[in-house]
Amino acid sequence: MTLNDVHRILRDRIGAGVYTVGSKLPSCRALAAELGTNPSTVDRAIQRLAASGLVRTHARQGSFVTRIPESTLLGAESFGTDLRTLFTRAQSAGLSARDIRNLVDEALTALHPAPRVAFVECNPRDLERMSALVENTSGISVEPILLEDAAGRRLDAEYDVVTTPIFHLRDLEPLVGSFDNVVEINASPGPAVLRRLATLSADRRIVVAAPTERGLDRMVALVGQYHQTSPGRFLIGTDDVASLAGTDTLVRNNARDLPDGAAFLAREVITIEWELDPDFGGTFPARVNAVVHRPRAPRAR
């Protein structure tokens, strides 16, 4: 990418409000990695912006936007007219309203590409369900990755942001160079489930069920927060179903189906479904944005 290309992109972003007045530009190294050029070319483009008064550079602090291009201010006055003219031409060419919206979305995305966000989970069911929940709640697209499929990879080199439920953070340690590019998700059972756990009688026989030992440990810890009796353990796929006979309450995660007949041996089955924090829709995009615009070393190629 040439110096003129980089200068034009940065100038357009300032004009479009991607970099607002007073905000700090990403580092030369970060911009070079994003735009596929070298830091010296980016530095020269920023110097050109500084010469025209659009940014001010401070030694060891970075470059800050001081104003938007005059052409942007002047163009804003007639932008509505120009846009209506373009839309009229598009309709005359046979484009539908949906086609026009898609073209506008593509143009806006090109100004500031959407970050690549990986969502990591340990089992296919929660991966599918929670990926959709994250996208629908926050408006940010994520790429679902099964934990076992990520072995041997450096996810923070492949993606701008890596996210996972907070109880899987330690599982990410061998998959990322650092946790700087990781945004954890506070997922917990819904209030109705927690209320039921908290109101179980002390004399009930409670058993937790999960397909892994680690899953069992997590379920035991969860029940222990709300009930003083230590629950029994049932490892799905390994333990004999008959051991569930006489169970009052069976608490299971949703990673795998219970074996045939298991549900009939317990008087009550509580299935843990993870839900997101009520403030997630507002806080998650802000945290992703903070990670994306944090100065970092170039992504490995």
matplotlib code that plots the C-alpha trace (Angstrom):
import matplotlib.pyplot as plt

x = [0.0, 1.5, 1.9, -1.0, -3.2, -2.5, -2.9, -6.2, -7.5, -6.5, -7.9, -11.2, -11.5, -11.0, -13.6, -16.0, -15.6, -13.9, -11.1, -12.9, -11.4, -9.3, -8.8, -5.5, -4.6, -3.5, 0.3, 2.2, 3.0, -0.7, -1.9, 0.9, -0.2, -3.9, -3.3, -0.6, 2.2, 5.2, 5.4, 7.6, 4.9, 2.3, 4.5, 5.0, 1.3, 0.7, 3.3, 1.4, -1.8, 0.0, 1.3, -2.3, -3.3, -5.5, -3.4, -0.8, 2.0, 3.6, 6.9, 6.4, 2.7, 1.4, -0.7, -4.0, -6.8, -7.2, -9.9, -11.7, -10.9, -12.6, -13.9, -15.8, -17.4, -18.4, -19.5, -21.8, -24.1, -24.9, -24.4, -28.2, -28.8, -25.9, -27.1, -30.7, -29.3, -27.3, -30.2, -32.4, -29.8, -29.5, -33.3, -33.3, -30.7, -33.1, -31.5, -33.9, -33.9, -32.2, -29.5, -28.9, -28.6, -26.2, -24.0, -24.0, -23.1, -20.3, -18.9, -19.1, -17.4, -14.6, -13.9, -13.4, -13.3, -15.2, -12.8, -12.4, -13.6, -13.2, -15.6, -14.2, -16.3, -15.7, -18.7, -20.7, -24.1, -22.9, -20.7, -23.7, -26.1, -23.8, -22.3, -25.8, -26.5, -23.4, -24.1, -27.8, -27.1, -24.1, -24.4, -20.8, -20.2, -18.1, -16.4, -17.2, -14.2, -14.4, -11.8, -10.4, -10.1, -7.9, -5.1, -1.7, -3.0, -2.2, -5.7, -4.6, -2.4, -5.3, -8.0, -8.2, -10.1, -10.6, -13.5, -14.7, -16.8, -14.8, -14.6, -12.7, -10.0, -7.4, -8.1, -7.0, -3.5, -1.8, -3.7, -2.8, 0.5, -1.1, -4.5, -4.2, -6.4, -8.8, -12.3, -14.0, -17.7, -19.5, -22.0, -24.1, -27.2, -30.5, -32.1, -34.9, -32.3, -30.2, -33.4, -34.3, -30.8, -30.9, -34.3, -33.6, -34.2, -31.1, -32.2, -32.5, -30.0, -28.4, -26.3, -24.5, -23.9, -21.4, -19.4, -16.0, -14.3, -13.7, -17.3, -18.3, -15.9, -17.5, -21.0, -20.1, -18.7, -21.9, -24.2, -22.0, -22.6, -26.3, -26.6, -24.7, -24.9, -22.1, -23.6, -22.9, -21.1, -22.3, -19.8, -21.9, -20.7, -18.8, -20.8, -23.6, -27.1, -28.3, -26.3, -28.8, -31.6, -33.0, -31.8, -34.0, -32.4, -30.1, -28.3, -26.7, -24.9, -26.0, -22.8, -24.2, -27.5, -28.1, -28.0, -31.3, -33.3, -31.3, -34.0, -36.5, -34.4, -34.4, -37.5, -36.3, -33.8, -32.3, -30.5, -28.0, -28.3, -25.8, -27.1, -25.3, -25.0, -27.9, -25.3, -23.5, -25.0, -23.4, -20.2, -19.0, -18.8, -16.9, -14.4, -13.9, -13.3, -10.8, -8.8, -8.9, -7.6, -5.0, -1.4, 0.0, 2.7, 1.9, -0.1, 1.9, 1.6]
y = [0.0, 3.4, 6.5, 8.2, 5.2, 5.3, 9.1, 8.9, 6.1, 7.9, 11.2, 9.5, 7.9, 11.2, 12.8, 9.9, 10.2, 6.8, 8.8, 11.6, 15.0, 14.6, 10.8, 9.2, 7.4, 3.8, 3.3, 3.3, -0.4, -1.3, 0.6, -0.9, -4.4, -3.6, -2.0, -4.3, -1.8, -0.8, 1.6, 4.1, 4.6, 5.1, 7.6, 9.6, 9.6, 10.9, 13.6, 14.7, 14.8, 16.9, 19.3, 20.0, 20.5, 17.4, 15.8, 16.8, 14.5, 14.5, 12.7, 9.4, 10.0, 9.5, 11.4, 13.0, 14.3, 18.0, 18.7, 17.1, 18.0, 21.2, 19.3, 17.0, 20.0, 21.6, 18.3, 17.6, 20.5, 18.8, 15.2, 14.5, 15.8, 13.8, 10.7, 11.0, 11.4, 8.3, 6.3, 7.5, 6.3, 3.0, 2.5, 3.4, 0.7, -1.8, -2.1, -2.9, -1.1, -4.1, -4.0, -0.4, -1.0, -3.8, -1.5, 1.2, -1.4, -2.7, 0.9, 1.7, -1.6, -0.8, 2.4, 0.5, -3.3, -5.2, -7.0, -10.7, -12.1, -15.8, -17.4, -20.5, -23.1, -26.7, -28.5, -28.1, -27.4, -24.5, -23.3, -23.0, -21.6, -19.1, -17.9, -16.9, -15.4, -13.2, -12.0, -11.3, -9.5, -7.4, -7.1, -8.3, -11.3, -14.1, -17.1, -20.2, -22.4, -25.7, -25.8, -29.2, -27.9, -25.0, -27.2, -26.0, -22.7, -19.1, -17.6, -14.1, -14.2, -15.3, -13.0, -9.4, -10.5, -13.9, -14.3, -17.1, -17.6, -16.6, -20.2, -21.2, -18.5, -20.9, -23.2, -20.4, -20.1, -22.4, -20.9, -17.2, -15.4, -13.2, -12.4, -8.8, -9.7, -11.8, -10.5, -12.8, -13.3, -13.4, -16.3, -17.7, -19.8, -17.8, -16.5, -19.2, -22.0, -20.3, -19.7, -23.4, -24.5, -22.1, -23.4, -27.1, -28.9, -29.9, -33.5, -34.0, -36.3, -34.1, -35.5, -33.4, -34.9, -33.9, -35.6, -34.6, -34.5, -30.8, -30.3, -32.2, -30.0, -26.9, -28.2, -29.2, -25.7, -24.1, -26.2, -25.5, -21.8, -22.3, -25.6, -26.8, -30.5, -31.9, -33.4, -36.8, -37.1, -38.8, -38.9, -39.2, -41.9, -43.7, -44.3, -46.8, -45.3, -47.5, -45.4, -42.6, -44.6, -42.7, -39.3, -36.4, -33.7, -34.3, -31.2, -31.5, -29.2, -29.2, -30.5, -34.0, -35.9, -38.0, -41.7, -43.6, -43.9, -41.5, -38.8, -41.3, -42.3, -38.8, -37.0, -33.7, -32.7, -29.2, -28.3, -25.5, -23.1, -20.3, -16.7, -13.4, -10.5, -8.0, -5.2, -7.4, -5.8, -2.5, -3.5, -6.2, -4.0, -1.4, -3.9, -5.4, -1.9, -1.1, -4.3, -3.7, -0.1, -0.9, -0.6, -4.0, -5.8, -6.8, -10.0, -13.0, -13.9]
z = [0.0, -1.0, 1.0, -0.8, -0.1, 3.7, 3.8, 2.1, 4.4, 7.5, 6.3, 5.3, 8.7, 10.4, 8.1, 8.8, 12.6, 13.0, 14.7, 16.5, 17.4, 20.5, 20.1, 19.8, 16.5, 16.7, 16.7, 13.4, 14.1, 14.7, 11.6, 9.5, 10.5, 9.8, 6.4, 5.2, 4.9, 6.9, 10.0, 8.1, 5.4, 8.1, 10.0, 6.8, 6.2, 9.7, 9.2, 6.1, 8.2, 10.8, 8.2, 7.2, 10.8, 11.1, 13.8, 16.4, 17.3, 20.8, 21.4, 23.2, 23.5, 20.0, 17.5, 18.3, 16.0, 16.2, 13.6, 10.7, 7.1, 5.8, 2.8, 5.1, 6.8, 3.5, 2.1, 5.1, 4.0, 0.7, 1.7, 2.0, -1.5, -2.9, -1.1, -2.4, -5.9, -5.6, -4.2, -7.0, -9.5, -7.7, -7.9, -11.6, -12.1, -10.6, -7.1, -4.2, -0.9, 0.6, -2.1, -1.4, 2.4, 1.8, -0.3, 2.3, 5.0, 2.9, 2.4, 6.1, 7.0, 4.5, 6.4, 9.6, 9.2, 11.9, 14.3, 14.1, 17.4, 18.4, 20.9, 22.6, 24.5, 25.6, 24.1, 20.9, 22.5, 24.6, 21.8, 19.4, 21.9, 23.5, 20.2, 19.1, 22.5, 22.3, 18.8, 19.4, 22.6, 21.7, 17.9, 17.5, 15.2, 16.7, 15.1, 17.3, 18.1, 20.1, 22.7, 21.6, 18.0, 19.1, 20.5, 19.2, 17.8, 18.9, 18.8, 19.6, 16.5, 14.4, 15.8, 17.0, 20.2, 21.9, 24.2, 26.5, 29.6, 32.7, 33.9, 30.8, 31.1, 32.4, 29.4, 27.1, 28.7, 26.2, 23.3, 23.6, 24.0, 26.8, 28.2, 26.9, 23.8, 25.8, 26.9, 29.4, 29.5, 32.8, 32.2, 35.0, 35.6, 35.4, 38.5, 38.5, 38.6, 41.3, 43.4, 43.1, 44.2, 47.1, 48.3, 48.2, 51.5, 53.4, 53.6, 49.8, 48.1, 45.4, 42.6, 39.9, 36.4, 33.7, 31.0, 32.4, 35.8, 35.5, 34.6, 37.8, 39.9, 38.5, 39.2, 42.7, 43.3, 41.9, 44.1, 47.1, 46.8, 47.4, 49.4, 52.4, 51.6, 49.5, 46.3, 44.8, 41.5, 38.3, 35.3, 32.2, 29.9, 32.6, 35.8, 36.1, 35.7, 38.5, 41.0, 40.5, 42.1, 45.1, 43.9, 44.9, 42.7, 39.7, 38.6, 35.2, 32.7, 29.1, 27.5, 26.8, 27.1, 30.2, 29.5, 28.9, 32.1, 34.2, 34.3, 35.5, 38.5, 40.0, 41.4, 39.9, 37.2, 37.1, 33.8, 34.0, 31.1, 31.0, 30.7, 30.2, 32.6, 32.1, 31.1, 28.6, 25.5, 26.4, 28.1, 25.7, 22.6, 24.6, 25.9, 22.4, 21.0, 23.7, 22.9, 19.1, 19.5, 22.1, 20.6, 20.0, 18.1, 14.4, 14.0, 13.0, 9.3]

ax = plt.figure().add_subplot(projection="3d")
ax.plot(x, y, z, "-o")
ax.set_aspect("equal")
plt.show()
